[in-house]
Structures are given as C-alpha cells and as structure tokens.
Amino acid sequence: MKVEIKVVKVEGVCEAGYKVGDRIYLDKFLLSSDKPICVHAISSLSNVAYALSHGMEPESLGVKEIYLSCPDPGTELGRGRVIFKLEVVD
C-alpha cells in the first residue's frame, strides 16, 4: 500500500521549507518526494506511515483521519511546526 504524507498546515516558519500541499510518499519501505525530506519530520511520521502501508486502519487508533506533526514545539518555543495528514492512496 502506498501512503501519502501531505503538509496541511505550517505554523510559523518551517526550516526545511515545507509549504501546504507538499507531499511525501511511502511505498512499501521507500520514501519519495519532489523536495528533500526533513529527518526530524520523518522521524515522527515513519512508524505510523509504515503501519498504514502494511494495512493498519486509522480506526484502530480511534480516528477516521491521521494527523501528525514534526517535533518542533511550535512558534511559542521555536520557529514553527508542520502538520501532516497521512492516508493510504494506493
């Protein structure tokens, strides 16, 4: 299964330059993107993205959609934070 990891919100400034609409794809165990992939973001997304790519349903976590963020604490304590939506697309 292929998982799309899409930027849905940027709070403050993303040091990696992510913008709303940017996408990363996980296909089996390979990542692809038109932009470089931020190691901090992918570290917080990889476990759930991998589980989705192997059949986990969002409902098993008690939600219909999955949103995760990078580990930056946000504009109060840092420069910004990125919110991603994860979903199976293929």
Backbone bond lengths (Angstrom), bond angles and torsions (degrees), N, CA, C in turn:
res aa  C-N    CA-C-N  psi(-1)  N-CA   C-N-CA  omega(-1)  CA-C   N-CA-C  phi
1 M - - - 1.448 - - 1.518 109.44 -
2 K 1.305 116.20 142.66 1.455 122.12 179.92 1.532 109.03 -101.08
3 V 1.323 116.34 132.11 1.463 122.21 -178.79 1.523 109.36 -111.36
4 E 1.330 115.02 130.12 1.461 121.28 174.30 1.523 108.23 -97.30
5 I 1.315 115.41 130.60 1.464 123.11 176.64 1.530 105.20 -114.52
6 K 1.334 116.56 105.62 1.462 120.82 -171.31 1.526 110.69 -113.57
7 V 1.335 116.35 134.95 1.456 121.65 175.15 1.529 107.92 -72.53
8 V 1.340 115.96 120.57 1.463 119.89 179.75 1.526 112.90 -111.32
9 K 1.340 116.93 -16.62 1.466 119.34 179.33 1.523 109.35 -158.84
10 V 1.314 116.22 139.15 1.461 122.12 173.42 1.521 107.01 -122.87
11 E 1.319 116.04 119.35 1.466 121.79 177.91 1.519 107.91 -100.81
12 G 1.311 117.96 118.54 1.453 120.87 -178.32 1.515 110.82 77.65
13 V 1.325 116.64 -134.46 1.462 122.78 -175.93 1.527 109.43 -117.94
14 C 1.319 116.88 124.75 1.468 121.31 173.72 1.520 107.33 -88.73
15 E 1.317 116.75 119.39 1.462 121.40 -178.61 1.531 111.75 -65.50
16 A 1.337 117.52 -23.91 1.467 121.03 178.63 1.529 111.36 -84.51
17 G 1.317 116.81 -8.30 1.457 120.38 177.42 1.518 115.66 84.76
18 Y 1.332 117.97 15.03 1.466 119.83 178.89 1.521 110.40 -65.50
19 K 1.316 114.73 142.08 1.473 123.33 177.48 1.524 108.11 -125.22
20 V 1.333 116.62 155.97 1.460 121.21 176.35 1.528 108.83 -55.06
21 G 1.330 115.57 133.19 1.457 121.66 -178.94 1.516 114.03 99.07
22 D 1.333 118.32 -17.45 1.470 120.12 176.93 1.523 108.99 -63.08
23 R 1.329 115.67 147.41 1.460 120.63 -176.26 1.534 111.74 -133.99
24 I 1.327 113.66 145.25 1.459 123.49 170.55 1.527 104.85 -123.55
25 Y 1.315 116.53 143.65 1.463 120.07 178.28 1.518 109.94 -120.99
26 L 1.326 115.15 139.43 1.457 121.72 172.05 1.516 106.91 -114.43
27 D 1.309 116.57 117.25 1.460 122.38 178.52 1.524 107.14 -119.72
28 K 1.323 115.87 106.88 1.462 124.52 -172.89 1.525 108.80 64.05
29 F 1.321 119.12 -92.65 1.466 120.74 177.86 1.525 111.60 -132.44
30 L 1.336 116.73 13.98 1.467 121.09 -179.56 1.518 111.26 -109.32
31 L 1.328 116.06 134.95 1.456 122.53 177.15 1.517 110.17 -97.32
32 S 1.335 116.32 143.24 1.463 120.19 173.24 1.521 108.72 -141.27
33 S 1.326 114.87 149.96 1.458 121.48 -178.98 1.524 108.55 -166.49
34 D 1.333 115.61 153.39 1.464 120.19 174.48 1.524 111.23 -76.67
35 K 1.338 116.99 -18.93 1.459 122.92 -179.88 1.525 109.02 -115.05
36 P 1.309 117.52 160.94 1.469 119.01 172.50 1.536 109.90 -58.35
37 I 1.325 116.54 149.24 1.459 121.38 -177.72 1.524 108.93 -99.17
38 C 1.326 115.77 125.91 1.467 122.24 -178.33 1.533 109.75 -73.08
39 V 1.316 117.33 125.76 1.462 122.39 -178.28 1.528 111.17 -63.52
40 H 1.327 117.96 -33.13 1.468 120.34 -179.92 1.525 110.85 -70.10
41 A 1.323 116.38 -42.10 1.457 119.57 179.23 1.522 110.56 -66.22
42 I 1.318 117.26 -48.41 1.462 119.41 -174.89 1.525 111.32 -66.41
43 S 1.324 117.38 -28.27 1.473 118.86 178.06 1.524 111.25 -65.22
44 S 1.332 117.10 -31.40 1.467 119.53 -179.96 1.522 112.49 -87.27
45 L 1.332 118.14 -14.47 1.462 122.54 -176.57 1.519 114.07 -103.75
46 S 1.315 117.21 -23.98 1.461 121.08 -166.19 1.524 114.74 -62.06
47 N 1.319 119.28 -41.67 1.465 119.85 -176.97 1.524 112.28 -64.40
48 V 1.320 117.15 -45.05 1.465 120.27 -179.85 1.528 110.08 -71.08
49 A 1.328 117.69 -41.37 1.466 120.38 178.69 1.526 110.54 -60.75
50 Y 1.323 116.90 -42.14 1.461 120.80 178.85 1.533 110.75 -63.44
51 A 1.326 116.56 -43.94 1.467 119.92 178.89 1.528 110.93 -61.88
52 L 1.329 117.78 -42.40 1.465 121.06 176.92 1.523 110.80 -61.01
53 S 1.322 116.76 -39.90 1.465 120.49 -178.17 1.524 112.29 -68.86
54 H 1.322 115.53 -13.74 1.466 120.26 178.91 1.532 112.28 -113.71
55 G 1.341 116.22 23.32 1.454 120.31 169.90 1.512 118.19 102.09
56 M 1.315 119.61 -1.99 1.456 119.87 177.62 1.530 109.67 -63.87
57 E 1.309 117.25 138.53 1.461 122.47 177.43 1.527 109.06 -98.63
58 P 1.344 118.25 140.08 1.464 120.15 177.03 1.533 113.00 -53.98
59 E 1.327 116.57 -33.48 1.461 121.13 -179.25 1.528 112.22 -60.47
60 S 1.338 116.87 -24.96 1.466 119.52 178.41 1.530 111.05 -66.45
61 L 1.330 116.38 -17.65 1.469 121.53 175.69 1.527 111.55 -99.93
62 G 1.348 115.67 3.42 1.460 120.45 179.23 1.517 114.07 81.95
63 V 1.341 117.44 20.11 1.467 121.11 -179.84 1.525 109.75 -134.20
64 K 1.333 115.83 161.64 1.466 120.26 175.64 1.521 111.33 -93.55
65 E 1.335 116.05 -28.58 1.468 122.09 179.21 1.526 108.19 -132.44
66 I 1.333 115.21 150.54 1.461 119.59 -178.46 1.525 110.31 -112.02
67 Y 1.325 115.05 123.57 1.458 123.18 175.49 1.523 107.70 -122.82
68 L 1.327 116.06 133.09 1.460 121.98 176.56 1.516 108.34 -135.53
69 S 1.321 116.31 161.89 1.465 119.32 178.43 1.514 110.42 -127.34
70 C 1.327 114.22 162.30 1.454 119.84 174.24 1.530 108.07 -69.36
71 P 1.328 118.89 167.31 1.461 120.55 -175.19 1.529 115.72 -78.24
72 D 1.336 118.43 -1.48 1.464 119.44 177.10 1.532 107.84 -61.96
73 P 1.318 118.64 136.10 1.462 120.38 -176.40 1.521 114.39 -73.50
74 G 1.313 118.57 -5.30 1.462 120.28 179.43 1.509 112.41 100.94
75 T 1.314 115.45 -179.68 1.465 120.77 -171.22 1.522 113.81 -66.27
76 E 1.329 118.10 -23.90 1.470 119.51 179.41 1.533 111.66 -64.88
77 L 1.333 116.22 -37.06 1.462 120.64 -174.91 1.522 113.91 -120.10
78 G 1.301 117.22 -7.93 1.457 121.72 -178.67 1.512 109.46 -144.45
79 R 1.324 116.86 -154.74 1.464 119.96 -178.63 1.519 112.60 -96.34
80 G 1.324 117.51 -25.95 1.451 118.58 -178.81 1.512 113.11 176.03
81 R 1.339 114.37 176.50 1.460 120.50 -179.31 1.522 107.85 -149.30
82 V 1.337 116.00 147.47 1.455 121.89 -179.73 1.527 108.44 -116.42
83 I 1.334 116.14 133.03 1.453 122.69 176.85 1.532 107.71 -104.96
84 F 1.326 116.27 130.16 1.462 123.18 -178.35 1.524 110.11 -116.13
85 K 1.334 116.28 145.97 1.457 121.94 171.31 1.528 107.08 -108.89
86 L 1.323 115.83 131.32 1.462 121.19 179.78 1.516 109.29 -111.02
87 E 1.346 116.28 130.52 1.454 118.83 174.62 1.520 110.96 -154.71
88 V 1.322 114.50 150.45 1.449 121.33 177.64 1.532 107.01 -75.43
89 V 1.331 116.59 129.44 1.467 121.00 -178.14 1.518 112.76 -117.17
90 D 1.317 117.95 -9.89 1.458 120.16 -178.10 1.498 110.80 -157.72
